[in-house]
């Protein structure tokens, strides 16, 4: 039987991505990144439902494209990409903090663990307003 699940998913998000800059989990209730985390989770959830996406468990690539007014980037590339990746991996392993405040969004995951990432790219494009695009794809395994 042929595997028919989607092997690539691309979606757009308005605003800025969550950034991972401190030891406090961005999933903590009341964290200053909470709105960005929820916005990303909702966009990923909508895209996954639309395409029938199921979380990947093999090697993946992640591409993040940030659109922002020239000269107005708010964080460095590593904290932006780190925040996006933290949010989109399976959150069940973050057992040391409560995640009930995320409601059904706690189950949104595009892959299991960041250790699956084999390729990672970050690009900035000029735009009038902040937004970003995320692309996640399976990386073919070579034998």
The first five atom37 places (N, CA, C, CB, O) and aatype in JSON, in Angstrom:
{
  "aatype": [20, 20, 20, 20, 20, 20, 20, 20, 20, 20, 20, 20, 20, 20, 20, 20, 20, 20, 20, 20, 20, 20, 20, 20, 20, 20, 20, 20, 20, 20, 20, 20, 20, 20, 20, 20, 20, 20, 20, 20, 20, 20, 20, 20, 20, 20, 20, 20, 20, 20, 20, 20, 20, 20, 20, 20, 20, 20, 20, 20, 20, 20, 20, 20, 20, 20, 20, 20, 20, 20, 20, 20, 20, 20, 20, 20, 20, 20, 20, 20, 20, 20, 20, 20, 20, 20, 20, 20, 20, 20, 20, 20, 20, 20, 20, 20, 20, 20, 20, 20, 20, 20, 20, 20, 20, 20, 20, 20, 20, 20, 20, 20, 20, 20, 20, 20, 20, 20, 20, 20, 20, 20, 20, 20, 20, 20, 20, 20, 20, 20, 20, 20, 20, 20, 20, 20, 20, 20, 20, 20, 20, 20, 20],
  "atom_mask": [
    [1, 1, 1, 1, 1],
    [1, 1, 1, 1, 1],
    [1, 1, 1, 1, 1],
    [1, 1, 1, 1, 1],
    [1, 1, 1, 1, 1],
    [1, 1, 1, 1, 1],
    [1, 1, 1, 1, 1],
    [1, 1, 1, 1, 1],
    [1, 1, 1, 1, 1],
    [1, 1, 1, 1, 1],
    [1, 1, 1, 1, 1],
    [1, 1, 1, 1, 1],
    [1, 1, 1, 1, 1],
    [1, 1, 1, 1, 1],
    [1, 1, 1, 1, 1],
    [1, 1, 1, 1, 1],
    [1, 1, 1, 1, 1],
    [1, 1, 1, 1, 1],
    [1, 1, 1, 1, 1],
    [1, 1, 1, 1, 1],
    [1, 1, 1, 1, 1],
    [1, 1, 1, 1, 1],
    [1, 1, 1, 1, 1],
    [1, 1, 1, 1, 1],
    [1, 1, 1, 1, 1],
    [1, 1, 1, 1, 1],
    [1, 1, 1, 1, 1],
    [1, 1, 1, 1, 1],
    [1, 1, 1, 1, 1],
    [1, 1, 1, 1, 1],
    [1, 1, 1, 1, 1],
    [1, 1, 1, 1, 1],
    [1, 1, 1, 1, 1],
    [1, 1, 1, 1, 1],
    [1, 1, 1, 1, 1],
    [1, 1, 1, 1, 1],
    [1, 1, 1, 1, 1],
    [1, 1, 1, 1, 1],
    [1, 1, 1, 1, 1],
    [1, 1, 1, 1, 1],
    [1, 1, 1, 1, 1],
    [1, 1, 1, 1, 1],
    [1, 1, 1, 1, 1],
    [1, 1, 1, 1, 1],
    [1, 1, 1, 1, 1],
    [1, 1, 1, 1, 1],
    [1, 1, 1, 1, 1],
    [1, 1, 1, 1, 1],
    [1, 1, 1, 1, 1],
    [1, 1, 1, 1, 1],
    [1, 1, 1, 1, 1],
    [1, 1, 1, 1, 1],
    [1, 1, 1, 1, 1],
    [1, 1, 1, 1, 1],
    [1, 1, 1, 1, 1],
    [1, 1, 1, 1, 1],
    [1, 1, 1, 1, 1],
    [1, 1, 1, 1, 1],
    [1, 1, 1, 1, 1],
    [1, 1, 1, 1, 1],
    [1, 1, 1, 1, 1],
    [1, 1, 1, 1, 1],
    [1, 1, 1, 1, 1],
    [1, 1, 1, 1, 1],
    [1, 1, 1, 1, 1],
    [1, 1, 1, 1, 1],
    [1, 1, 1, 1, 1],
    [1, 1, 1, 1, 1],
    [1, 1, 1, 1, 1],
    [1, 1, 1, 1, 1],
    [1, 1, 1, 1, 1],
    [1, 1, 1, 1, 1],
    [1, 1, 1, 1, 1],
    [1, 1, 1, 1, 1],
    [1, 1, 1, 1, 1],
    [1, 1, 1, 1, 1],
    [1, 1, 1, 1, 1],
    [1, 1, 1, 1, 1],
    [1, 1, 1, 1, 1],
    [1, 1, 1, 1, 1],
    [1, 1, 1, 1, 1],
    [1, 1, 1, 1, 1],
    [1, 1, 1, 1, 1],
    [1, 1, 1, 1, 1],
    [1, 1, 1, 1, 1],
    [1, 1, 1, 1, 1],
    [1, 1, 1, 1, 1],
    [1, 1, 1, 1, 1],
    [1, 1, 1, 1, 1],
    [1, 1, 1, 1, 1],
    [1, 1, 1, 1, 1],
    [1, 1, 1, 1, 1],
    [1, 1, 1, 1, 1],
    [1, 1, 1, 1, 1],
    [1, 1, 1, 1, 1],
    [1, 1, 1, 1, 1],
    [1, 1, 1, 1, 1],
    [1, 1, 1, 1, 1],
    [1, 1, 1, 1, 1],
    [1, 1, 1, 1, 1],
    [1, 1, 1, 1, 1],
    [1, 1, 1, 1, 1],
    [1, 1, 1, 1, 1],
    [1, 1, 1, 1, 1],
    [1, 1, 1, 1, 1],
    [1, 1, 1, 1, 1],
    [1, 1, 1, 1, 1],
    [1, 1, 1, 1, 1],
    [1, 1, 1, 1, 1],
    [1, 1, 1, 1, 1],
    [1, 1, 1, 1, 1],
    [1, 1, 1, 1, 1],
    [1, 1, 1, 1, 1],
    [1, 1, 1, 1, 1],
    [1, 1, 1, 1, 1],
    [1, 1, 1, 1, 1],
    [1, 1, 1, 1, 1],
    [1, 1, 1, 1, 1],
    [1, 1, 1, 1, 1],
    [1, 1, 1, 1, 1],
    [1, 1, 1, 1, 1],
    [1, 1, 1, 1, 1],
    [1, 1, 1, 1, 1],
    [1, 1, 1, 1, 1],
    [1, 1, 1, 1, 1],
    [1, 1, 1, 1, 1],
    [1, 1, 1, 1, 1],
    [1, 1, 1, 1, 1],
    [1, 1, 1, 1, 1],
    [1, 1, 1, 1, 1],
    [1, 1, 1, 1, 1],
    [1, 1, 1, 1, 1],
    [1, 1, 1, 1, 1],
    [1, 1, 1, 1, 1],
    [1, 1, 1, 1, 1],
    [1, 1, 1, 1, 1],
    [1, 1, 1, 1, 1],
    [1, 1, 1, 1, 1],
    [1, 1, 1, 1, 1],
    [1, 1, 1, 1, 1],
    [1, 1, 1, 1, 1],
    [1, 1, 1, 1, 1],
    [1, 1, 1, 1, 1]
  ],
  "atom_positions": [
    [[0.84, -1.18, 0.0], [0.0, 0.0, 0.0], [0.88, 1.25, 0.0], [-0.96, 0.0, 1.22], [1.87, 1.31, 0.73]],
    [[0.54, 2.22, -0.8], [1.34, 3.43, -0.95], [1.04, 4.42, 0.18], [1.08, 4.09, -2.3], [-0.11, 4.61, 0.56]],
    [[2.11, 5.04, 0.71], [1.97, 6.08, 1.72], [1.54, 7.36, 1.03], [3.32, 6.29, 2.51], [2.26, 7.89, 0.18]],
    [[0.36, 7.88, 1.38], [-0.18, 9.05, 0.69], [-0.14, 10.32, 1.55], [-1.59, 8.78, 0.26], [-0.69, 11.34, 1.14]],
    [[0.5, 10.28, 2.7], [0.53, 11.48, 3.53], [1.44, 12.53, 2.92], [0.99, 11.13, 4.96], [2.36, 12.22, 2.17]],
    [[1.17, 13.77, 3.26], [1.95, 14.89, 2.72], [3.37, 14.84, 3.27], [1.29, 16.24, 3.08], [3.59, 14.55, 4.44]],
    [[4.35, 15.11, 2.4], [5.74, 15.1, 2.81], [6.34, 16.5, 2.88], [6.54, 14.25, 1.87], [7.52, 16.66, 3.21]],
    [[5.53, 17.52, 2.56], [5.98, 18.91, 2.69], [4.77, 19.76, 3.04], [6.66, 19.42, 1.38], [3.66, 19.52, 2.55]],
    [[4.99, 20.74, 3.88], [3.92, 21.62, 4.33], [4.49, 23.04, 4.38], [3.35, 21.18, 5.71], [5.53, 23.28, 4.99]],
    [[3.78, 23.98, 3.74], [4.19, 25.38, 3.74], [2.99, 26.21, 4.17], [4.71, 25.83, 2.34], [1.87, 25.99, 3.7]],
    [[3.23, 27.17, 5.07], [2.14, 28.04, 5.51], [2.68, 29.4, 5.91], [1.39, 27.4, 6.68], [3.86, 29.56, 6.22]],
    [[1.77, 30.38, 5.89], [2.08, 31.77, 6.19], [1.56, 32.14, 7.58], [1.48, 32.71, 5.12], [0.55, 31.6, 8.03]],
    [[2.25, 33.06, 8.24], [1.84, 33.53, 9.55], [2.0, 35.05, 9.57], [2.66, 32.85, 10.7], [3.05, 35.57, 9.2]],
    [[0.98, 35.76, 10.01], [1.06, 37.21, 10.15], [1.79, 37.56, 11.44], [-0.35, 37.85, 10.13], [1.69, 36.84, 12.44]],
    [[2.52, 38.67, 11.43], [3.22, 39.12, 12.63], [4.61, 38.54, 12.71], [2.44, 38.75, 13.87], [5.16, 38.06, 11.72]],
    [[5.18, 38.59, 13.9], [6.53, 38.11, 14.15], [6.52, 36.7, 14.73], [7.27, 39.06, 15.1], [5.58, 36.34, 15.44]],
    [[7.55, 35.9, 14.44], [7.63, 34.57, 15.05], [8.02, 34.66, 16.52], [8.64, 33.7, 14.29], [8.6, 35.66, 16.96]],
    [[7.71, 33.62, 17.29], [8.18, 33.6, 18.68], [9.7, 33.46, 18.69], [7.53, 32.43, 19.48], [10.28, 32.81, 17.82]],
    [[10.33, 34.08, 19.66], [11.79, 33.98, 19.78], [12.13, 33.22, 21.06], [12.44, 35.39, 19.78], [11.45, 33.33, 22.08]],
    [[13.2, 32.47, 20.97], [13.66, 31.67, 22.11], [14.96, 32.31, 22.59], [13.87, 30.15, 21.72], [16.03, 32.09, 22.02]],
    [[14.85, 33.12, 23.67], [16.0, 33.9, 24.1], [16.38, 33.7, 25.56], [15.74, 35.34, 23.87], [17.38, 34.26, 26.02]],
    [[15.62, 32.93, 26.3], [15.89, 32.83, 27.73], [15.64, 31.43, 28.23], [15.04, 33.83, 28.51], [15.09, 30.6, 27.5]],
    [[16.02, 31.15, 29.45], [15.85, 29.83, 30.03], [14.38, 29.51, 30.28], [16.64, 29.73, 31.32], [13.99, 28.34, 30.23]],
    [[13.55, 30.51, 30.56], [12.13, 30.28, 30.8], [11.48, 29.76, 29.52], [11.44, 31.58, 31.27], [11.66, 30.35, 28.46]],
    [[10.74, 28.68, 29.62], [10.09, 28.08, 28.45], [9.1, 29.05, 27.82], [9.37, 26.78, 28.85], [8.34, 29.72, 28.52]],
    [[9.12, 29.13, 26.49], [8.15, 29.98, 25.79], [6.75, 29.41, 25.89], [8.55, 30.14, 24.32], [5.79, 30.05, 25.47]],
    [[6.63, 28.22, 26.44], [5.31, 27.61, 26.63], [4.7, 27.94, 27.99], [5.4, 26.11, 26.48], [3.54, 27.61, 28.24]],
    [[5.45, 28.57, 28.86], [4.95, 28.9, 30.19], [3.75, 29.85, 30.08], [6.06, 29.54, 31.06], [3.76, 30.79, 29.28]],
    [[2.74, 29.6, 30.88], [1.56, 30.47, 30.89], [2.0, 31.89, 31.21], [0.49, 29.97, 31.91], [2.76, 32.1, 32.16]],
    [[1.54, 32.86, 30.45], [1.87, 34.25, 30.69], [3.21, 34.7, 30.14], [1.83, 34.51, 32.13], [3.59, 35.85, 30.35]],
    [[3.94, 33.83, 29.45], [5.22, 34.22, 28.87], [5.0, 35.34, 27.86], [5.92, 33.01, 28.18], [3.96, 35.39, 27.21]],
    [[5.97, 36.24, 27.73], [5.8, 37.39, 26.83], [5.69, 36.99, 25.37], [6.95, 38.36, 27.01], [5.3, 37.8, 24.54]],
    [[6.04, 35.75, 25.03], [5.92, 35.25, 23.66], [4.61, 34.47, 23.44], [7.11, 34.36, 23.33], [4.4, 33.92, 22.36]],
    [[3.75, 34.43, 24.44], [2.54, 33.59, 24.38], [1.66, 33.87, 23.16], [1.73, 33.79, 25.63], [1.16, 32.93, 22.54]],
    [[1.45, 35.12, 22.82], [0.6, 35.45, 21.67], [1.24, 34.94, 20.38], [0.37, 36.98, 21.59], [0.54, 34.4, 19.53]],
    [[2.53, 35.12, 20.24], [3.23, 34.64, 19.04], [3.19, 33.12, 18.96], [4.68, 35.13, 19.03], [3.03, 32.56, 17.87]],
    [[3.35, 32.45, 20.1], [3.29, 30.98, 20.14], [1.92, 30.51, 19.68], [3.6, 30.45, 21.57], [1.82, 29.62, 18.83]],
    [[0.86, 31.09, 20.22], [-0.5, 30.69, 19.85], [-0.79, 30.97, 18.37], [-1.52, 31.42, 20.73], [-1.42, 30.16, 17.7]],
    [[-0.33, 32.11, 17.87], [-0.54, 32.45, 16.46], [0.13, 31.43, 15.55], [-0.01, 33.87, 16.16], [-0.47, 30.98, 14.57]],
    [[1.37, 31.06, 15.86], [2.08, 30.05, 15.07], [1.39, 28.7, 15.17], [3.54, 29.93, 15.53], [1.21, 28.03, 14.15]],
    [[1.01, 28.29, 16.36], [0.32, 27.01, 16.52], [-0.99, 26.97, 15.74], [0.06, 26.73, 17.99], [-1.31, 25.95, 15.13]],
    [[-1.75, 28.05, 15.77], [-3.02, 28.09, 15.05], [-2.8, 28.0, 13.54], [-3.79, 29.38, 15.4], [-3.52, 27.28, 12.85]],
    [[-1.81, 28.73, 13.03], [-1.51, 28.68, 11.59], [-1.06, 27.28, 11.18], [-0.42, 29.71, 11.24], [-1.48, 26.77, 10.14]],
    [[-0.2, 26.65, 11.99], [0.27, 25.29, 11.7], [-0.89, 24.3, 11.75], [1.37, 24.87, 12.69], [-0.98, 23.4, 10.92]],
    [[-1.77, 24.46, 12.73], [-2.93, 23.58, 12.87], [-3.84, 23.68, 11.65], [-3.71, 23.94, 14.15], [-4.28, 22.67, 11.11]],
    [[-4.12, 24.9, 11.22], [-4.99, 25.11, 10.06], [-4.37, 24.48, 8.81], [-5.22, 26.63, 9.82], [-5.06, 23.8, 8.05]],
    [[-3.07, 24.69, 8.6], [-2.39, 24.12, 7.44], [-2.37, 22.59, 7.51], [-0.96, 24.66, 7.34], [-2.59, 21.93, 6.49]],
    [[-2.11, 22.04, 8.67], [-2.07, 20.58, 8.83], [-3.44, 19.96, 8.57], [-1.58, 20.21, 10.24], [-3.54, 18.93, 7.91]],
    [[-4.48, 20.58, 9.09], [-5.83, 20.06, 8.87], [-6.22, 20.14, 7.4], [-6.84, 20.82, 9.72], [-6.86, 19.23, 6.87]],
    [[-5.84, 21.23, 6.75], [-6.18, 21.43, 5.34], [-5.53, 20.37, 4.45], [-5.75, 22.84, 4.88], [-6.11, 19.95, 3.45]],
    [[-4.32, 19.94, 4.8], [-3.56, 19.02, 3.95], [-3.57, 17.57, 4.44], [-2.15, 19.49, 3.85], [-3.12, 16.68, 3.72]],
    [[-4.07, 17.33, 5.64], [-4.01, 15.98, 6.19], [-2.64, 15.62, 6.73], [-4.42, 14.98, 5.14], [-2.29, 14.44, 6.82]],
    [[-1.86, 16.62, 7.09], [-0.5, 16.44, 7.6], [-0.49, 15.6, 8.86], [0.15, 17.79, 7.87], [-1.33, 15.77, 9.75]],
    [[0.46, 14.7, 8.94], [0.73, 13.98, 10.19], [2.19, 14.23, 10.55], [0.43, 12.43, 10.05], [3.04, 14.34, 9.66]],
    [[2.5, 14.33, 11.84], [3.88, 14.66, 12.24], [4.89, 13.68, 11.64], [4.0, 14.65, 13.75], [4.68, 12.47, 11.64]],
    [[5.98, 14.24, 11.14], [7.04, 13.42, 10.56], [7.9, 12.84, 11.67], [7.9, 14.25, 9.58], [8.12, 13.48, 12.7]],
    [[8.39, 11.62, 11.45], [9.24, 11.01, 12.46], [10.63, 10.7, 11.94], [8.59, 9.74, 12.96], [11.46, 10.17, 12.68]],
    [[10.9, 11.02, 10.69], [12.23, 10.83, 10.11], [12.94, 12.16, 9.93], [12.13, 10.1, 8.78], [12.5, 13.18, 10.46]],
    [[14.03, 12.16, 9.18], [14.8, 13.39, 8.94], [13.94, 14.45, 8.22], [16.05, 13.08, 8.1], [13.14, 14.14, 7.35]],
    [[14.14, 15.71, 8.62], [13.35, 16.81, 8.04], [14.24, 17.99, 7.69], [12.25, 17.25, 9.0], [15.39, 18.08, 8.1]],
    [[13.65, 18.89, 6.9], [14.26, 20.2, 6.67], [13.23, 21.24, 7.04], [14.73, 20.37, 5.19], [12.02, 21.04, 6.86]],
    [[13.72, 22.36, 7.56], [12.86, 23.47, 7.97], [13.39, 24.74, 7.34], [12.8, 23.6, 9.53], [14.57, 25.05, 7.44]],
    [[12.48, 25.47, 6.67], [12.83, 26.74, 6.06], [11.94, 27.81, 6.66], [12.68, 26.69, 4.5], [10.72, 27.66, 6.72]],
    [[12.55, 28.91, 7.12], [11.81, 30.04, 7.67], [12.17, 31.27, 6.85], [12.13, 30.25, 9.19], [13.34, 31.6, 6.69]],
    [[11.15, 31.95, 6.34], [11.35, 33.2, 5.61], [10.65, 34.31, 6.38], [10.8, 33.1, 4.14], [9.43, 34.3, 6.53]],
    [[11.43, 35.26, 6.87], [10.89, 36.39, 7.62], [10.73, 37.57, 6.67], [11.81, 36.77, 8.83], [11.66, 37.93, 5.94]],
    [[9.56, 38.15, 6.69], [9.32, 39.38, 5.92], [9.18, 40.52, 6.92], [8.02, 39.25, 5.02], [8.39, 40.47, 7.85]],
    [[9.98, 41.56, 6.7], [9.96, 42.68, 7.64], [10.38, 43.98, 6.95], [10.88, 42.4, 8.84], [11.08, 43.96, 5.93]],
    [[9.93, 45.11, 7.51], [10.39, 46.39, 6.98], [11.91, 46.46, 7.08], [9.72, 47.58, 7.75], [12.48, 46.05, 8.09]],
    [[12.58, 46.96, 6.04], [14.04, 47.05, 6.07], [14.54, 47.77, 7.34], [14.55, 47.78, 4.82], [14.05, 48.84, 7.7]],
    [[15.52, 47.14, 7.99], [16.12, 47.73, 9.18], [15.31, 47.55, 10.45], [16.33, 49.17, 8.96], [15.64, 48.15, 11.47]],
    [[14.27, 46.72, 10.42], [13.4, 46.57, 11.59], [13.35, 45.14, 12.14], [12.02, 47.02, 11.25], [12.39, 44.78, 12.83]],
    [[14.33, 44.34, 11.85], [14.34, 42.98, 12.4], [14.43, 43.1, 13.91], [15.53, 42.13, 11.83], [15.16, 43.95, 14.43]],
    [[13.7, 42.26, 14.62], [13.6, 42.39, 16.07], [14.56, 41.47, 16.85], [12.2, 42.12, 16.5], [14.85, 41.74, 18.02]],
    [[15.04, 40.42, 16.23], [15.92, 39.47, 16.9], [16.88, 38.89, 15.88], [15.11, 38.34, 17.6], [16.74, 39.11, 14.68]],
    [[17.88, 38.14, 16.38], [18.8, 37.5, 15.45], [18.19, 36.22, 14.89], [20.14, 37.21, 16.14], [17.23, 35.69, 15.44]],
    [[18.76, 35.75, 13.8], [18.21, 34.6, 13.09], [18.11, 33.36, 13.98], [19.07, 34.29, 11.88], [17.13, 32.63, 13.89]],
    [[19.09, 33.11, 14.82], [19.08, 31.88, 15.62], [17.94, 31.87, 16.64], [20.41, 31.71, 16.34], [17.35, 30.82, 16.89]],
    [[17.63, 33.02, 17.25], [16.53, 33.04, 18.22], [15.17, 32.96, 17.53], [16.6, 34.31, 19.08], [14.23, 32.39, 18.08]],
    [[15.07, 33.52, 16.32], [13.82, 33.41, 15.56], [13.57, 31.97, 15.12], [13.86, 34.33, 14.32], [12.48, 31.44, 15.34]],
    [[14.56, 31.35, 14.52], [14.41, 29.97, 14.07], [14.25, 29.03, 15.26], [15.63, 29.55, 13.22], [13.46, 28.09, 15.21]],
    [[14.98, 29.29, 16.34], [14.86, 28.46, 17.55], [13.46, 28.5, 18.13], [15.85, 28.91, 18.59], [12.94, 27.48, 18.57]],
    [[12.84, 29.68, 18.12], [11.47, 29.79, 18.62], [10.48, 29.05, 17.76], [11.07, 31.24, 18.71], [9.62, 28.33, 18.27]],
    [[10.6, 29.2, 16.45], [9.7, 28.5, 15.51], [9.83, 26.99, 15.69], [10.01, 28.9, 14.04], [8.83, 26.29, 15.8]],
    [[11.05, 26.5, 15.72], [11.27, 25.06, 15.84], [10.79, 24.51, 17.18], [12.74, 24.73, 15.65], [10.22, 23.42, 17.24]],
    [[11.01, 25.24, 18.25], [10.54, 24.8, 19.57], [9.03, 24.64, 19.58], [10.98, 25.78, 20.66], [8.51, 23.69, 20.16]],
    [[8.33, 25.56, 18.95], [6.87, 25.54, 18.95], [6.32, 24.42, 18.07], [6.33, 26.88, 18.47], [5.29, 23.83, 18.41]],
    [[6.97, 24.12, 16.96], [6.41, 23.18, 16.0], [6.77, 21.72, 16.26], [6.85, 23.54, 14.64], [6.21, 20.83, 15.63]],
    [[7.71, 21.46, 17.18], [7.99, 20.07, 17.51], [6.97, 19.58, 18.55], [9.45, 19.91, 18.05], [6.21, 20.38, 19.09]],
    [[6.96, 18.3, 18.82], [6.04, 17.72, 19.79], [6.32, 18.3, 21.17], [6.16, 16.17, 19.82], [7.44, 18.24, 21.67]],
    [[5.29, 18.87, 21.79], [5.46, 19.54, 23.08], [5.23, 18.61, 24.28], [4.51, 20.7, 23.18], [5.4, 19.03, 25.42]],
    [[4.87, 17.39, 24.05], [4.59, 16.47, 25.16], [5.84, 16.19, 25.99], [4.02, 15.16, 24.63], [5.74, 15.76, 27.14]],
    [[7.01, 16.42, 25.42], [8.25, 16.19, 26.17], [8.56, 17.34, 27.13], [9.42, 15.98, 25.22], [9.49, 17.24, 27.93]],
    [[7.8, 18.42, 27.05], [7.95, 19.56, 27.95], [7.05, 19.3, 29.16], [7.59, 20.93, 27.23], [6.1, 20.05, 29.42]],
    [[7.34, 18.25, 29.87], [6.46, 17.8, 30.95], [6.65, 18.56, 32.26], [6.66, 16.35, 31.19], [5.83, 18.42, 33.17]],
    [[7.71, 19.34, 32.38], [7.99, 20.0, 33.64], [7.19, 21.29, 33.83], [9.46, 20.31, 33.74], [7.27, 21.91, 34.89]],
    [[6.41, 21.71, 32.83], [5.55, 22.88, 32.99], [4.15, 22.52, 32.52], [6.1, 24.11, 32.19], [3.97, 21.62, 31.7]],
    [[3.17, 23.21, 33.04], [1.79, 22.96, 32.62], [1.53, 23.55, 31.24], [0.81, 23.54, 33.63], [1.96, 24.66, 30.94]],
    [[0.84, 22.8, 30.41], [0.53, 23.26, 29.06], [-0.98, 23.37, 28.83], [1.14, 22.31, 28.04], [-1.42, 23.6, 27.7]],
    [[-1.76, 23.21, 29.89], [-3.23, 23.24, 29.75], [-3.72, 24.55, 29.14], [-3.89, 23.02, 31.1], [-4.75, 24.55, 28.46]],
    [[-3.02, 25.65, 29.38], [-3.44, 26.95, 28.85], [-3.43, 26.99, 27.32], [-2.54, 28.05, 29.39], [-4.05, 27.86, 26.72]],
    [[-2.72, 26.04, 26.68], [-2.71, 25.97, 25.21], [-3.94, 25.29, 24.65], [-1.47, 25.25, 24.74], [-4.2, 25.36, 23.44]],
    [[-4.71, 24.64, 25.5], [-5.91, 23.94, 25.02], [-5.56, 22.9, 23.98], [-6.92, 24.94, 24.45], [-4.56, 22.2, 24.11]],
    [[-6.38, 22.8, 22.92], [-6.15, 21.8, 21.89], [-4.87, 22.06, 21.09], [-7.34, 21.75, 20.94], [-4.36, 21.16, 20.43]],
    [[-4.35, 23.28, 21.15], [-3.13, 23.6, 20.42], [-1.91, 22.86, 20.95], [-2.88, 25.09, 20.47], [-0.89, 22.79, 20.27]],
    [[-1.99, 22.32, 22.15], [-0.87, 21.57, 22.71], [-0.54, 20.36, 21.83], [-1.19, 21.11, 24.15], [0.6, 19.89, 21.82]],
    [[-1.53, 19.86, 21.1], [-1.32, 18.68, 20.26], [-0.78, 19.0, 18.87], [-2.62, 17.95, 20.12], [-0.49, 18.08, 18.1]],
    [[-0.62, 20.27, 18.54], [-0.11, 20.64, 17.22], [1.4, 20.4, 17.18], [-0.43, 22.14, 16.88], [2.16, 21.02, 17.93]],
    [[1.81, 19.49, 16.32], [3.23, 19.18, 16.13], [3.43, 18.78, 14.67], [3.7, 18.03, 17.09], [2.67, 17.98, 14.13]],
    [[4.45, 19.34, 14.04], [4.74, 18.99, 12.66], [5.82, 17.93, 12.56], [5.16, 20.23, 11.87], [5.98, 17.28, 11.52]],
    [[6.58, 17.74, 13.65], [7.57, 16.68, 13.76], [7.71, 16.33, 15.22], [8.94, 17.1, 13.14], [7.17, 17.01, 16.09]],
    [[8.45, 15.26, 15.51], [8.57, 14.78, 16.88], [9.6, 15.56, 17.7], [8.94, 13.32, 16.88], [9.29, 16.0, 18.81]],
    [[10.8, 15.72, 17.17], [11.9, 16.28, 17.96], [12.86, 17.04, 17.04], [12.65, 15.17, 18.72], [13.09, 16.64, 15.91]],
    [[13.41, 18.14, 17.54], [14.35, 18.94, 16.74], [15.58, 18.14, 16.28], [14.8, 20.14, 17.54], [16.26, 18.55, 15.34]],
    [[15.86, 17.03, 16.92], [17.01, 16.21, 16.5], [16.81, 15.64, 15.09], [17.24, 15.07, 17.49], [17.75, 15.16, 14.47]],
    [[15.57, 15.7, 14.6], [15.28, 15.21, 13.25], [15.75, 16.19, 12.17], [13.78, 14.96, 13.1], [15.87, 15.81, 11.01]],
    [[16.0, 17.43, 12.53], [16.34, 18.45, 11.54], [17.71, 18.16, 10.94], [16.31, 19.85, 12.17], [18.72, 18.07, 11.64]],
    [[17.73, 18.03, 9.61], [18.98, 17.79, 8.87], [19.37, 18.99, 8.03], [18.83, 16.55, 7.98], [20.55, 19.19, 7.74]],
    [[18.39, 19.8, 7.65], [18.65, 21.02, 6.88], [17.8, 22.12, 7.48], [18.32, 20.83, 5.35], [16.65, 21.92, 7.86]],
    [[18.41, 23.3, 7.55], [17.73, 24.44, 8.16], [18.1, 25.68, 7.36], [18.1, 24.6, 9.67], [19.28, 25.92, 7.1]],
    [[17.09, 26.47, 6.98], [17.42, 27.71, 6.27], [16.6, 28.86, 6.82], [17.17, 27.55, 4.76], [15.48, 28.69, 7.31]],
    [[17.19, 30.04, 6.74], [16.55, 31.27, 7.19], [16.84, 32.34, 6.14], [17.06, 31.71, 8.61], [17.99, 32.53, 5.74]],
    [[15.79, 33.03, 5.7], [15.92, 34.08, 4.71], [15.09, 35.26, 5.16], [15.48, 33.59, 3.29], [14.01, 35.09, 5.73]],
    [[15.6, 36.46, 4.92], [14.82, 37.68, 5.18], [14.45, 38.32, 3.86], [15.62, 38.67, 6.07], [15.25, 38.37, 2.92]],
    [[13.23, 38.82, 3.8], [12.76, 39.54, 2.62], [12.15, 40.86, 3.07], [11.73, 38.7, 1.81], [11.49, 40.91, 4.11]],
    [[12.36, 41.93, 2.3], [11.75, 43.22, 2.67], [10.24, 43.19, 2.45], [12.38, 44.36, 1.86], [9.75, 42.61, 1.49]],
    [[9.51, 43.83, 3.36], [8.06, 43.92, 3.25], [7.59, 45.11, 4.08], [7.36, 42.59, 3.72], [8.32, 45.61, 4.93]],
    [[6.37, 45.54, 3.84], [5.81, 46.65, 4.62], [5.44, 46.21, 6.03], [4.59, 47.22, 3.92], [5.62, 46.95, 6.99]],
    [[4.92, 44.99, 6.15], [4.46, 44.48, 7.44], [5.2, 43.19, 7.78], [2.94, 44.23, 7.43], [5.7, 42.49, 6.9]],
    [[5.26, 42.88, 9.08], [5.89, 41.65, 9.53], [5.01, 40.44, 9.2], [6.17, 41.71, 11.04], [3.8, 40.46, 9.42]],
    [[5.63, 39.4, 8.68], [4.99, 38.1, 8.48], [6.12, 37.1, 8.25], [3.97, 38.13, 7.28], [7.28, 37.48, 8.09]],
    [[5.76, 35.84, 8.24], [6.78, 34.84, 7.94], [6.13, 33.61, 7.34], [7.57, 34.47, 9.2], [4.94, 33.36, 7.5]],
    [[6.96, 32.85, 6.65], [6.53, 31.6, 6.03], [7.37, 30.48, 6.63], [6.67, 31.64, 4.47], [8.57, 30.63, 6.86]],
    [[6.71, 29.36, 6.89], [7.4, 28.18, 7.39], [7.16, 27.05, 6.4], [6.9, 27.79, 8.82], [6.05, 26.83, 5.93]],
    [[8.23, 26.34, 6.09], [8.13, 25.15, 5.25], [8.83, 24.02, 5.97], [8.76, 25.38, 3.83], [9.96, 24.16, 6.42]],
    [[8.14, 22.89, 6.09], [8.68, 21.69, 6.7], [8.56, 20.58, 5.66], [7.93, 21.33, 8.05], [7.51, 20.43, 5.03]],
    [[9.61, 19.81, 5.49], [9.57, 18.75, 4.5], [10.4, 17.56, 4.98], [10.09, 19.25, 3.14], [11.38, 17.71, 5.7]],
    [[9.98, 16.38, 4.56], [10.74, 15.18, 4.83], [12.0, 15.21, 3.97], [9.9, 13.9, 4.56], [11.96, 15.64, 2.82]],
    [[13.1, 14.76, 4.52], [14.34, 14.63, 3.78], [14.46, 13.16, 3.41], [15.58, 15.12, 4.62], [14.41, 12.29, 4.27]],
    [[14.61, 12.88, 2.11], [14.73, 11.47, 1.72], [15.93, 10.81, 2.38], [14.84, 11.36, 0.19], [17.02, 11.38, 2.43]],
    [[15.73, 9.63, 2.88], [16.83, 8.9, 3.51], [17.63, 8.18, 2.44], [16.31, 7.9, 4.59], [17.07, 7.49, 1.58]],
    [[18.91, 8.34, 2.5], [19.81, 7.71, 1.55], [20.36, 6.42, 2.18], [20.98, 8.67, 1.15], [20.74, 6.39, 3.35]],
    [[20.39, 5.38, 1.39], [20.9, 4.09, 1.89], [22.24, 3.81, 1.29], [19.94, 2.95, 1.58], [22.84, 2.77, 1.58]]
  ]
}
